[in-house]
């Protein structure tokens, strides 16, 4: 019996075995995740991340990130302060948002590991192409809960798993550092449990707003 690494539900079912890799699916939140025994180590992760060419001056990459930036900034108040969580070696999204008038901080466990950045709250948090890499998604989701106050925004960009039959051939699965695969239902489930409003859920972007408590 394997507990879900995101929501903690005690029951997860074997979803697929592909090329010797065992993927499980939570019976509650429906996160699909790689067996904990097969997770890549930090050195393997960094080797893969160092291959990424996330150039802040690359027009194509900016268009890619605008899938999140455009719907998010349309909803933000002028001067809202944000955190780009998991910014990587080239924090392109943070620069784009700064250019739009939104003061930004960045954090990344490998490239910008400043613990002080995680000790305050922000009007919004962005997380692009990160949640599929998380070994401990429950811990990071709890961090989002602490970083975003009531009324604040969380913008996540990840390719949603919407076709189970295509999973073995899916390019997103083939990246050895992709270990968690999220469905629209997963975001909806977390939102119901933890007091968020799902405002936008269009592959590959999830926008959530923290509800005000009564």
N, C-alpha and C positions, 0 to 999 in steps of 0.2 A: 504494500500500500504506500503510495507516494502522495504527500501533501502538495498542494499547489504553491509554487514559489512566489505567486503574486497575492492571492487572496487568502491563502492559508487553509482552504477547504481540504479536508482529509482525504478526499477521493479524487484521483486522476486515473484516466484510462489510457492504455497504450493506443496511440493514434496511428502511428506508422513507423516502420523500420526501413530506412533508406540508406543504402551503402554502409550498412553496419551501425548507423546512428539511430538511436531510439528516441522517438518523439512522443510525448504524452500530452493529453488534453484534460484540463480541469473540468470536472463535472458541474461546477458552479459558474465560474466566470468565463469559461471556454478559452482561456489562454492555452495556446499550444507551445510546448517548451521542450528543449533537449534534455535528455536524462542528465541529472546533476553529475554523474560519474564521467560524462563525456565532454564536459565544458572545456574550452581551450584555456591555456594558462595565460598570464599577463604578457609574457614575452611573445607568444604566438599572436595575441591580439595586437600588440604594438607593431609587429612586423607587417600585419595586414593594414593597420591604420596608416602607417608611414607610406603606403603605396597610394593613398588617396591624394588627389590633386584638388584640394578645395581652395582655389585661389580667389580671394575677395575681389580681384579685378576681372575675373572671368565672366563675361556677359551671359554665357549659357548657364553657368552655375547660379548666377543671380536670378535668372528666370526660374530656375528650378526652386530656389528658396522663396521666391515670391509667391509660390503656391500657398505658403503659410503666412508670409509677411503681409500680403495684400489684405486678406480677410481679417487678420488680427488688427493691423493698424487702423483699419476702417472703424474698429470698435473701441479704440483706446482714446482716452482723454489726452489733450495736448500736454507734452512733457512727462507723460507716464514713464516711470522708471522700471527697467527690466533686467532680467538675468537670462543669459543664454547658457543653459545647463548642458554640459557635454559639447563644448564649442569646438573641440578638435584643434589641430595645429594651425588652422587658418580660420579665425572667427569671422567668416564672411557675413553671416546673418547679423551679428552684433554691429558690424560696420554699417550695413544697410539701414538698420534701425536707428543708429546714431545719426546718420545722414538725414533721416526723417524727423529728427528732433526728439528722439527718445533716449535719454541717458542709459547706458548699458554697463553691466558688469558681466564677466564671463567666469565659468568654472568648468574644469575637466579633470578627471582623475589622473590623467597621464600628462597633459600639456599645460594645464593651468590649475594646479591643485592648491588653492588658497582656502583653507578652512574658514577663514573669517567671512568670506563671501556668502557662506551658507548659514551665517548666524543672524541674518536680518531678513526682513520680508520685502517683497517687490510687488509693484502694481501688476506685473505680468512675468511669466516665465516661459521661455521657449525651449524646445527640446526636439531638435531635428535629426533624424536618422540616428537615434540613440537607443530608444526603448527596446529595439530588437536585439541589442547587444547585452542587455542587463542580466547579470548572473543572480542578482538579488533584487528583483523588481519590487518586492514588497517594501524593502528598505528605501528604494528611490521614490516609490509612490508616497511613502510616509514623509519623505523630504519635501515633495511637492506640497503636501498638506501643510507643512510648517512654513514654507517659503511664500505661499500665496494666501493672503488674508481674505476675509469676506469681501466680495465684490471684485476680487482680482481675477486675472485670466491665466489659463494654462494652454499653451499651443504646442501640440505634439504632431510631428510628421514622421510617419512610418508607413510602409506599404501594408495595407490590410490583407489578411488571409480571408479570401471570399470564395475560393474554389478548392474544396478538399481533394477532388480528383486530380487536379493539376499539381498538387503539392510536391510529389517526387521530382517533377521536371521544373519546378518554379525557380527562376534565377535568384530570387531572394533567399531561398533556402540554401542555395549552393555556397553562399559566403560562409566560410567556416566560423566566423565570429557572430553570425546571426543565430541566436539561440532562443529567442522568444518571438512568437508570431501572434499578433493581436487581431481580433475581429471587432467590427463595430459593436457587437453585443458586449464585448469585454469592457469597453469604455462606458457603455450604458449601465452595465452592472455596477461598476465602481462608482459611477456618478450617483446612482440610487443609494448605494450603501454609505457614501461618504459626504453627501451634501454638495454635489456639483450639479450644474445645469449644462447639458450638452447642447451647445449652440450651433455647431457645425460638425458634420460627420460625413465628409466626402473624401473618399480615397485620393490621396494619402494623408489627409489632414483631419485632426480632431481638435476642435476648439471647445474648451470647457470654462465655465465661469463659476467661481466659488459662491455658493448661496449665502445670503445673510441669515444668521440665526435669529430665531424669533425672540 
